[in-house]
Amino acid sequence: MLNRQRTQLSNSMRAHMSEFSVVAPVGRMGLDRLLAVVANPDDLRIPADARICLEMLAPQLVVVKKQILENDRRIREAPAASCASHRARRPPASGRCTASPTCAPSWSSAAAWKAR
């Protein structure tokens, strides 16, 4: 959810600023450049009314970024013995169970023929 909010905020800022021909490269560094433009009141490329709106979005983006970093830190520091933290660190569908016959449904070929 936080990643979605970060994406929405950054896309919103990029879209609003592109209306005034202020663009930056894709990625974190490009977004930081745009934030610097918003923070600089001497930069006249953005009208004052638009700057007020963008100044409302910038702190929200900073807060969401901090929350994402904090959550990532907590996941990394969680004890390895915890099953939930172990699952959170692994990519989905990885591990012993994916290729194990013990996870496959058990049915006999005779039952399959009866079902037909």
N, C-alpha and C positions, 0 to 999 in steps of 0.2 A: 504494500500500500504506500509506503514512504517513497519507494522508487517511482511509482506512478505519479505521486504528487510532485516529486522533483522534476520529472519529465514534463509534466503539465506546466509547472512554473517556468522552467527554462524555455519551453516552446512558446509560451505566452510572451515572455520578455523578448525573445528573438523576433517573434511576429510583429509586436508593437514597434520595436526599434527598426525593423526592416521597412516599415512604412515611411520612415524618415531617412532611408538609405544608410542606416548604420548597421553593418553586418560584421560578423566575425567568423572564424573557422569553427567547424564542428568540434565538439569536445569541451572538456573542462577548461582548458586554457582560453578558448574562444569566449566562453561564457564569462570567465573572469575579466576579460577585456571589456565586455559589454557592461558588467557591473561597475567597472572603473569609469566608464563613460557616464553612467547614471549618477555615480557618486560625485562627479566633477561638475559643480554648478557653472564653471566657466566655459564648458563645452556647449556651444550654441547650436549644435546639430539637432538637438532635441528641444522642442518647444517647452516652455515652463509648465503648461498644463499637462502635457504628456509625461514630463519628468516627475510630477507629483504622483501620478499613477504608477510609474515604474519604481519610484522610491517606496511604494507600498509593497510591491512584489519582491524586491531585493531582500529585505530582512526575512521574509517567509522562506525564501530559497535557502538562505544561510542556516536558518533553524532546521529545516528538513535535512540538509546536508549533515549537520552535526548529529542529528538523531540517527541517521543511517550509519555514520561512523561509530557511534556509541553502540548500536545494536550489533554491528560487525565485531566490535571489540569484545562484547559480552559472549558472543557465540564462540569466538576463538579461545576465550578464557574459561569456558565451561569445562567441568571435569570430563575427562575422556571416558570414564566409566558410565556416565549417564547415557542411556540408550537414546533419549531424545536429542541430546547434543550431538551424538555420533551421527544420527540420521540427518541432522541439519547441516553438518559439514560435508556429507557425501552428496554427489549428484544423484538425481532420481534414477531408480531402476539399476542401481549398481550393487554389487555384493554377491555373496554366496548364493542367495536364493534364486537369482535370475536364471541360472542354468542347472539348478539342482532338480533332480527328479522327485525329491520329496515335496517340492512346492507344486508340482504338476498335479492336476486332478487325477484321482485314481478311479479308473473304470476298466472294465474288462472288455475284450473284443467281443465276447458273447453278448454282453449287454448292448454293445453298439449295434450288432446285427438284429437284436430284438427291437431296437428303437426304430429301425428302418422299416 
